[in-house]
Amino acid sequence: MAERVALVAGANGLIGRHLAVHLASRGWEVIGLSRKPSGSGRQVAVDLSDADDARAGADRLTEV
C-alpha cells in the first residue's frame, strides 16, 4: 500500500485523468471520483454536484 493517497475528482475528465496517471507514476495510490467510472484503476461513482450522492460516495470510500 502506498504511503500517499490522492482522491482525484473528475478522474475521467481530461485534467483529472492526466493527474491520476501522473500521481500513480510517482508512487501515489490514486482513487478516482467520477460520475461514470471507466473501470480502470480504483474509482468511486459519485456526482459531487448532488449533496446526497456526495455523502453516499464518501461512505463508499471506506469500501474501496
Buried (B, 14 or more C-beta within 10 A) or exposed (E): EEEEEBBBEBBBBEEBBEBBBEBBEEEBBBBBBBBEBEEEBBBBBBBEEEEEBEEBBEEEEEEE
